[in-house]
Amino acid sequence: MQTRILRLNLAGQPIDWLSWEEAVCLYARDLVSWTMGDLVCRVRGGHSRASGQRSVIEVPSIIACGGDQLARPRSNYPLSNPTLFARDANICMYCARHFAGSKLTRDHIHPTSRGGQDRWENVVAACKRCNQHKANRTPEEANMQLVALPFKPNNAEYLALLNSHRILGDQMEFLRSQFSKNSRLL
């Protein structure tokens, strides 16, 4: 089963993606406080000596967990090419054409060789042709215009980007409700 379970803290903030095995462990440790979404798996355990009943854990697509170590959403989201390209919808932010991820590159708006940082707000997806044309210049110096401004995703947006190919409808609906109002991921 490749479906991921969306883990929330008690306040309903998205925290992380879990495998079904990790979710079952949280149930077994009695850390699941509330749930929502569709049932994604049913795990059968052993039989009780006392009652003869077989144990069953049903795992929905979204679970909220207690416990101090599970309560805080990330504040720093790692920048990777797959999540960057997903943020920019696999569109070159200079020529506005759609490309496969293998045909895109990470372009630094303010080049790193000139003091620019490798962070969400300074990078965009760019096709190889546009990236080579821009070279070691700013977009203004290269007479190129960005089709959209880069942004750092919030926690819900980052989790959607991280699992974009395997996200379920009810999970996406929940995450969308927490996207920033200017998000391009809507």
MODA-V651992 format. One record per residue. SS is DSSP state (@ for helix, = for strand, . for the rest). OMEGA is omega in whole degrees, 0 to 359 (999 if undefined). NEAR is the number of other ideal C-beta (glycine too) atoms within 12 Angstrom. Layout:
ss/omega/near
SS/OMEGA/NEAR
SS/OMEGA/NEAR
This chain:
ss/omega/near
./182/17
./179/14
./178/28
./179/33
=/178/45
=/180/45
=/177/46
=/169/41
./183/28
./179/21
./180/18
./177/25
./179/27
=/183/42
=/188/35
=/172/31
=/179/32
=/168/35
./179/23
@/179/27
@/178/18
@/179/26
@/179/39
@/177/27
@/178/23
@/176/30
@/182/29
@/179/16
./178/17
./180/12
./179/27
=/183/31
=/178/23
=/184/18
=/172/28
=/179/23
=/183/29
=/175/20
=/180/22
=/174/32
=/177/26
=/182/18
=/179/23
=/180/13
=/181/15
=/180/13
=/178/12
./176/11
./185/9
./186/7
./184/9
./181/9
./176/12
=/179/14
=/180/19
=/174/17
=/177/28
=/185/23
=/175/33
=/185/30
=/182/34
=/177/41
=/176/42
=/186/30
=/173/35
./181/21
./184/19
@/184/10
@/182/14
@/195/28
./189/21
./174/20
./177/25
./173/23
./180/12
./184/14
./181/27
./178/18
./176/28
./179/19
@/180/24
@/180/23
@/176/29
@/181/38
@/176/32
@/178/28
@/182/38
./175/39
./180/25
./178/28
=/174/28
./183/34
./176/38
./182/31
./177/25
./177/21
./180/21
=/180/18
./169/25
./181/15
@/181/24
@/180/12
@/180/21
=/176/33
=/175/27
=/178/32
=/176/40
=/182/32
./171/35
./188/24
./180/23
@/179/16
@/180/13
@/175/15
./179/13
./182/22
./178/18
./181/22
./185/22
@/186/29
@/182/20
@/182/26
=/175/34
=/172/43
=/179/43
=/175/38
=/184/31
@/180/21
@/180/19
@/180/30
@/178/30
@/179/17
@/180/21
@/178/31
./185/19
./182/18
./171/22
./178/22
./180/28
./180/12
./180/15
./182/21
./179/11
./181/27
./176/18
./178/27
./176/22
./180/21
./177/20
./178/31
./174/28
./181/27
./172/36
./185/29
@/180/31
@/179/34
@/180/34
@/179/37
@/176/38
@/178/37
@/184/38
@/185/32
./192/30
./183/28
./184/18
./185/21
./179/31
./183/27
@/181/17
@/177/22
@/180/35
@/178/29
@/179/21
@/181/30
@/180/38
@/180/22
./181/23
./176/29
./176/26
./185/20
./179/13
./184/15
./174/24
./185/24
./181/29
./999/17
